[in-house]
Amino acid sequence: MRRNRIRCAACPEMTRLAGPVREFAEIMAQRRGTELDFWIKQVREAGLVELGPFLRGLDQDYDAAVAGLTLPYTNGPCEGVNTI
């Protein structure tokens, strides 16, 4: 972990992105989809244009994003099954 922080410190853009990306990973891992609005607002207010395409994708399918980050259901085991 320390080595990653050193690499990020060498690039100011990466340093600015690291926190919000880490926060989103925690929202995903802990299924805290109710915090998505607050996270999106923080990223927009910070002016992190690098995350713009990601935010547009969340906006386009917002309900599905919140559900995916909140509900315990998954279709993961079915993915990639191509037998009839």
N, C-alpha and C positions, 0 to 999 in steps of 0.2 A: 504494500500500500504506500509506503513512504517513497519508494522509487517512482510511482505514478505521480505523486505530488510534486516531486522534483522536476519531472518532465513537464508537467502542467505549468509550473512556475516559470519555466523558460519561455512560455508563450502566453502573453497577456490575454489573448482571446480564449485560449483553453482554460485559463484560470477563471475567467468570468463564466464560462459554460459549465465548469465542473460541478459547482454547487447545485444549480437547477437540474442538471442531468442526474446527479446523485439523489436529489429529492424525488424526482419522478420515478427512479428505480425503487425507492422506498415505498412510494404510493402504490406501485405495481405489486411489489413483493408482499406488502401488508394489506392489500386489497382495500385501500383507503380512497376509493373513487369519489367519495363525497368531497374530497379536498381538491379535486381537479380544477374547479372554477378558480379557487384561490391561487393555485399553482400557475394557471394560464395567465391570470391577471398580473402576478409578480413578474413572469417572464416578459410580458408585453411592456410593463412599466419600466423594466430594466433595459429595454431596447435591444434585446438579444436577437438580432435579425437572422443569425445563423439557425435559430430554431423556428423561423417563420414558416417554412414548408411543413414542418411537423405540426405546428399549431393550426395551420390551414386544414391539414388532414383530420385533426381532432375536431375542428369546427364542422367539417363536412359530415361527419358521422358521430356527432357528440353523444347521442343517446347510447349508441353501441359502445363507445369508448368508456362511458361511465359504467355501463353494465359489465363490461369486461374487466374493469378495475374494481368492481364491487362484489359481483355475484360469484358464488363458488363453482358455477357450472362451467364445463369446458367440452369442446368437441375434439380436443387434442388426440385421443386414441383413434378417432375416425380419420384423421388427416392422413393422406397418402395411401389409403386403402383403395386399390383399383380393381379388385376382383368382383365378379358378378355372380 
